[in-house]
Structure formats: structure tokens, C-alpha cells
């Protein structure tokens, strides 16, 4: 009876929340940039629309699996305790069926409207996040974000391959940027939510090695990110506009990391986390604007 009642309470907004739509939107921005950077001509409307739709569906399916696996942990944390599965508004089995439906539909869309390489790379990314990271790494090692971050870094590669049909150095460089961005982004949040992760017995770096150690690693990864973000200019993938933006954005990220390391400002961890989201969005927009500016010169 309790199961039936909780199932009745579930609405479309609950199922939408399971897909982590804000995260998917950020992923689609990087996918779109990958698509437009892959060609000097225009991207066909079918690839633009259905390619991103397929990627979004698969990403949403992976997010639903994350909700299912983490439902007991989510119930213990203030940031996540109102999620549909944590509160019992959606049961695990319907959620998993929903995830399967999203993933299958996404794969079909990609196979029909893009190419097989895009579909298989998207499936690998889905499995990497939903199975490898969520099911194993998250609870196994404080380096969970570093290792598992590769799955979340795939969207610009997927967008590029959807248009070009092949993998090359340029989209792999875009993946490397997100890969280097992921640890300082998530570790800043982990410092802010350290007590909750400890309560949920998740071995995030601040819990296992302390805040000072984590802040040092955020600073070091911010330096790596700054260096990596300049590589598109170094290989002539982008021009001076992107270089100026990457330097300005990266130095600001480094400033936040330094403030966090020094402990000179209250709530620096959540400030660093919020800036990191805007940083990634702005960096990829700068890549796109620079690309089309170069085409028109």
C-alpha cells in the first residue's frame, strides 16, 4: 500500500528532476560547441536537433541511475534529501525502467540521425558514469571524481563526432579541459558539504585527507586547468580572442583557489564551486565565438 501511495504522489516534475536537467543543459552547451567547432560549414539541423536530443536522453538516463543507486545517501544529505527517490515519491523499479527507456530512445535517435561511433561513445560515457563512477568509484576511493570525471567530460567529443564522424585531437583537447576542471569543481563543493559526505560515509577527499590537503589539490588542479585551457590557442585551434578569455577566466579561477587555500574569506568553497560553473560555460562560449570570428576574417 505504501508503495502504491508513493507511486501516486510521483508526478512528471519528479521524473524530470531525476534526469538532473540543469546538469544536462550544461553538458549540452559543451556538446553544441563541439558540434560547431567540428566544421567550417553549418551543422545540419537534423544533427543539431537530434544529436543533442540523443545525448541528452542518454545523459538523463545515467542521471536517473545515479538517483537510484544513491537514494539512501541522498536521504542523509541536506542538499539531496528532497530528491524524489530519497523521499519515496518514486520507487526504484519505475525509476530504473524510466532510465532504460531514456537510454534506449537516446541510442536509437543517435543511430538514426548521427552515426554509430557517436552512439557507442555515448553509451560508453553513460556506462562510465552510471556503472563505474556511481556504482563503484564513488564509494571506493577519494580519487572518485578524478577517475570518474572522464565520463562527464565526453559531451564535446560526442558533439564533434556527431558532425564529423571521427575522433581527432581537437575534441580530445576539449575533453581534457573538462577533465581538468572536474576535480576543483567538485572538491570545492565537497569541502562545503564535508560533514554531509562524512555522515553518508562517502570517501570524498576532504573527508579522507582533510580540508587543507584538498585545498592544495584544488589549487594545483586550477594551475593545470589554466595550462590546459591555453592549448587550443597553442595548436592554432583558436585565436587571440579565446586566448584573452581563457587567461582572464583561468586567472580568476586560480584567484578563487588561492583564496580558498589561504582561508581568507568565509564561504570560499561554495564561491569557488559557483564560479567554476560560470567558468566552464564562459570558456566554451569563448571558443565558439572565437571560431566563427576566425572564419569571418
Secondary structure, DSSP 8 states (H G I E B T S, - for coil): -HHHHHHHH--HHHHHHHT-HHHHHHHHHHHHHHHHHT-SS---HHIIIIIHHHHHHHHHHHHHHHHHHTHHHHHH-TTTTTSTTTTTSS-HHHHHHHHHHHHHHHHHHHHHHS-HHHHHHHHHHHHIIIIIIIIIIHHH-TTHHHHHHHHHT-HHHHHHHHHHSS--HHHHHHHHHHHHHHHHHHHHHHHHTHHHHHHTT---HHHHH-HHHHHHHHHHHHHHHHHHHTHHHHTTSS-HHHHHHHHHHHHHHHHHHHHHHHT-STTHHHHHHHHHHHHHHHHHHHHHHHHHHHHT-
